[in-house]
Amino acid sequence: MKVSIIGASGKLGQYMVQHALDRGYEVVGVCRKKSVKKLDRFEGRITVVPGATNDPEVIQGAVAGCDAVLVVLVPWGVHQYASGTAQAVLDYAEPGARLVFSCGWHITRDGKDQYSRKFLWEVKAFGWLAKLLRAADLDDQVEACRRVFASDTRWTAVRGSDLEEGESQGLPVWSRHVGDPILQSNRTRRVDFALFMVEALQNDELIHEAPAIVGCQTPSALAHAAGD
């Protein structure tokens, strides 16, 4: 399988690169020019395409001939970075390619997610401050996912909980809706978030799903497993 990883130089992206290589996939990594050095440890093992991930020409070249595309939807700045990235992938990915996008729990597909007041306050406060500082735009990530959900591609949008570093604990568990008790712990190892993204490429049951994930060894996941 030939996989393009959009946003390969970030922490999540680098984990996805490693998981993909471990499976013997051919990898094309896309990242901003100033971040190329972060991929030096993969030199000779992957093809690196430098450029802005919301640049249609960059994406067109990076996804050509790829069976799948893994996309980190980062809402950097206030210039439609996330929605521009998503649209470029949707426009130029090969017909029938498997597309897997990453986003946060605040994204809702059908409005049936149930959020705590604390979570909603944190999202609102962060979103306001980030936009004030012109550092990020959470609304643009919402728009990016809206475009993904409306497309007829073979997409999955993986919604990550709060992330932490550490060794892999295994494939995260998931639910269709935030508010499910299995997700209560709200914690996932970043390396396992990447694992779920890569594993989703081979799981057709996740096509047109927006799974909200949590670590498989968190208290809420273990309590759910014990109940089952």
N, C-alpha and C positions, 0 to 999 in steps of 0.2 A: 504494500500500500504506500502511495506517495501522499504525504500530509504536509499542508502548509500551516504554519503556526504564526498567527498574527499577534504581535506583541511578545515575541519570543525572549526578549532580554530581561523582562521583569521576573520577579521571584516565581510567580505562578507559571509564567511562560517557560522559564528554564526547567522547572520540574516537568512540564509537559514534554519538552524536548527530550529529557532523559527517559521518561516513560515510553515515548514513541520509539526511541532508539533501542530500548531494551526489548521491544517487540519486533525489531528488525525492519521498521518502517524507514522509508526514505523521507528525509525532513528538509523542508524549505522554511527558514525562519525569517520573519520580517520584524524590523525594529528601526527606531530612529537612528540616524547616522551617529549621533553622539553616544549611543548605547551599544554600538557594535562590539566594543572590546569586552563587554560583559559575556559575550558568547565565545571568547577565546578558548575556553576549555573544550569546546566542541569542534575546534578547528580540524578540518579534514573529514569530518563526519557528517556535517550538514552544509547546505547551501544557504548563505546569508544574503538577504536582499535589504539593503539600507534604504530608509525613506520613511516618510510619515504614513502611518497606517490608514489615514483617511484620504490619501492621495490615490485617486482611481487608477492612474497609470502604474503606480507601484503595485497595487493589489492585483491588477490585471495580469501583470507579469508573474507575480508570486504564486497565483492560484492556477495558472495555466497547466493543464495536464495532471492536476492533483485529484485524487479520489476523495479527499476529505480536507476540511479546513477547520482548525481550532482557533477561536477568536476571543481575545481578552478585550471586553468592551470597557475601556477606561474612559471616564468622563473628564479627562484633563482639559483645563482651560475653559473658555467660553466661546469657542468657535466650532461647535458641533463636531467635536472629535469622535465621540462614540457613534453618533448617528451617521456621520460620514463614513466611518470605518464599516459599520454594518451595511450601509447601502452599497458601498463598493464591493463587498463580498457577495451580497445578494445579486448584484449586477453581473459579476464576472466569474463567479465560481462555475465549474463545469456542470452541465446539465446532469442531474442525478447525484451530484457530489453530496457527501454527508457533511453537514454543517453543525458545529457545536459552539455555542456562545457562552461566555461567563458573565454573570451579573450578580447583583445583591438581592437579599431577601425583600427589599423594598419594592422590587418589581412584582406586579401582580398581573396575571393573564386574564382572569375572569372575575376579579373583584371579590372572590370568596375567601381570601386570606384574612386571618384575624390577628391583628397586631396589638401588642400591649401599649399602654399609654407611654411608657418609658421609651419603647422602641420608636414610636412615632415622633416623640419629642426629640430624640437624638437625631433622627433622620432630618427633621425639619431644621434643627439648630445647625447641624453640620452643613446641610445644603445651603442655608442662608449665609453662613460664614464663608464657605468655600466660594460661593458666587460673588460675595462682597470683595473677597481678595482676588477674584478672577483666577482662582486656582483650579476649580472644578465646577461642573454643572450636572447635578444629579438628574435634573429634568431632561437633559440630553440623553442620558442612559435610558430613561423611560421611553423617550421617543425612538431610540435605537431598537429597543425590544418591541415596541409597537410595530415597527416595520418588519421585524423578523416574524412576529406572530401573524402578520397579514400576508406573508409570502407563501408561495406554494412549493418552496424548496423542502428538502429533507432535513429540517432544523430540529435542534434541541437547545433550550436555554437553561443552563444549570445555575441555580440561584444559591449562592454560598452564604453560610452563616458567618459569624465572627471567626477569624482565622488565627491560628497560632502555629509557631514553628515546632519542630520535633520530628522524630522518626515516624515512619508510616505505621498506622494502626490497622490498615486494611481499607477496603472499599467502603465509603460512607453509605449510610442508609438514607432514604428519601421519602418525601410525601408530596402530594400534589398541592397541598395548601399549608402555608405558615399558620400556626395555631394548633396543628396536630401535636398531641402530647409527645410523640416520638422526637420532635424537634426542640423540645423545651430547653435542652442544655445549650443550644445556640453556640456550638464550638466545633470546629473542624480543623484538622491539621492541613496546612497549605499543600503539603506534598500529596495528601489524599484527595483534596479538591482537584488537583491536577490529574490524579489517578482516575477519578470519576469522569473527568472530561475525556480522557483518552479511551477509557473503557466504553464510553457511550458511543464511540464510533462503530462498535461492533454489536450494539444492542438496538435492534430495530423497534423494540417495545418503547423506546424513549423518543421515537420520532414524533414531533408535534406535541411534546410534553415540556413542561417547565418545572422540573423537579427541584424542590428545596431540600438541601442536604444537611446532614449533621454527622459527626464522627461516629463510627460504629462502636467505639468503646466508651462513649460518653454515658453518664448515668441514665439519661432519658432513653437512649437507644438500647442499653442493657436491660432497663426495666421493661421496655416493650417486648424485647426478645424473651424475657422471663415470663411475661404474661402470655405470649404465644405458646 
